[in-house]
């Protein structure tokens, strides 16, 4: 069975960051955020990582709540 795909998008200084990931692979995406935030050549920073992490967490929370009801 295929896991549902999710998508997070960030627009910053004319750059568009699009992150697609399978449900259940959130930890891998968090590791990607860390890698990007640590890369000095990339404009993606720790604030961006925090914002997207928060959005991802809200989606996980919403997904769990909707599964219970």
N, C-alpha and C positions, 0 to 999 in steps of 0.2 A: 504494500500500500504506500502510495506517495504522500509525503507530508505536505500540507498546505504551504505555499510560498508567501512570504511577506516582503514588504518593501518600505524602506525609509529613504527620504530625500532631504537634502540640505542644499540651499542656494546661498552662496557666499562670494562676494566680490566677483560676480560674473562666472563663478565656477559652480557646476552642478555635481553634487556627490549623490550617487544613487547606490543604495545598498540593498541587494536582494538576498534573502536567506530563507532557509527552510525552518518551519516551526520546530523548536527543540534544539536549534543550533545557535541560540542567542549568545552563548559563551564564546563561540568562535567569532561572532561579529564584534563582541566586546574586545577581543584580542586584536582584531583589525583596527578598531578605533584607537587603541593604545599605540599600535605600530604607526598609524598615521599621525597621531598627535606628537609622537617622539621624532618624527621625520622633519628635520629643519627645512628641507626643500619643499615641503608641503604646507599650504596655508591652513590646513585643517589643524585646529588646536584643541587644547584640553576643554575649553568651553564648548566647542562643537561636540566633542565626545560626550560631555555631560548631558547636553541637550538631547542628543540622539539616544543615549542610554536611558534617559528618563522617558522619552517617547516609547521606546521599545518596552520598558517595564510597564507602562500604562497599557500597552496593547496586550501584554501577557496577562495582566490583571483582568482586563476586560474579557479576554478570551476565556479565562478560568471562571469568571462570574457568569458568563453566558452559558457555559457548559453545565453549570450547577442548576440553573433555572430551567 
